[in-house]
Amino acid sequence: MRFLPVMLLTMAGILLPAAEFDTLPAIVATVDGHAVTRDAVVARLKNSGKLSPEGGPAAMRAAARQAAETEVYFFLLGRLLATENITPSEEAAARHLAELERLLPHGLPTRESGEKARIAASENYRWNVALQEFLRRAAPEVIAVSDAEIEQVYRLNQDQFRLPEQYQFGVIRIPKSRADAREAAETVRARLRQGEDFDRVAAETNPSGAELSETDLLGLLKQGDPALPAGSVSRLLENQEAYFLIKVKSKTPGRYIPLKDAAPYLRLQLRSEKTAKALETILRGELKKANVQFFIDQ
């Protein structure tokens, strides 16, 4: 199952040059006396990729207003988190992501380390994890996940919990660069049909191995000898580079991961999704209590 990390606050809009923002006031907005500076607004736009050689004053003001609003939102959320001594951090985000990976049912693909580091470093993921911890302490009912909810998500996404067939192959590869490639391949096949041990013949004739991925080997086999049973050796197969003899050493049928194995992962992921959905309500409540002023058009 490959749910993506839940995103919280995003920005969209026209791309603008940094120079346009020199006309903004030094203080773009305040929230309960906290200043949102022009530098903070430009930095947020730059980090979100919204600065470019195009745009005009009206677009600049709209983009600056949106960035300032986002700064206000994060200030209010940060103040709320501080009541529980919670600070968004890359370390906490990395721990949360590691727990997701640990709960991922065995057999499903995990993320590359570089991708995990990128996700943990992202602002939205850090804040989602921090807000989830805040709700766990202050309002656990908001992110509570029932067994029925887990089962519903599991049923709706069941194909993503299906493990494919698993194969173990033995492979003999005769490259077509050899002048006698076809003859050599036929000779090897004859030796195998006479009962010689596959692994011993492979070590003698093809010590470098298959040079194809398991997926490509399976595609070659299904195209050329699809009914081959486990324990048998294929007929002579080929692609543009070589001739192949493939032995299916074992074949495990595809299967669905049971709900009980997927449930811990789904529960943690659904908590993240509920945290994101609660964000609008949380911000609305905090904004009602706050004194927010914008100075962009002054």
Disulfide bonds with the S-S distance in Angstrom:
none
